[in-house]
């Protein structure tokens, strides 16, 4: 596993991370996601009804690794803990995501609004 400081540096130029969350039976589930770095933490935005949110609510332990759009791993895995982000203003994270992913994320936000999907922010800290 990489150290958290080196890991943050490696992620700075990446577009995707593979987020590994765990089912109640311990089975891992890997999902490639968009992310931003803010104050030495990883933040992502997702549908509040998504499987990853449900899994994090049951088990905050996660692992992440840099990956490509399809989830192919490009770096070492690092362990962390994830939670619904209450420690940061969602507007800050939304602004960073909007800047990093521009047009594509705008389309997805429109789809969320049309489907009346509540979006939440998840933060990940490293062990």
Secondary structure, DSSP 8 states (H G I E B T S, - for coil): ---HHHHHHHHTT-SEEEEEEE-TTS-EEEEEEE-EEETTEEEEEEETTSHHHHHHHH--EEEEEEE-TT--B-S--EEEEEEE--SS-HHHHHHHHHHHHHHHHHHHHHHHHHTT--EEEEEEEE-
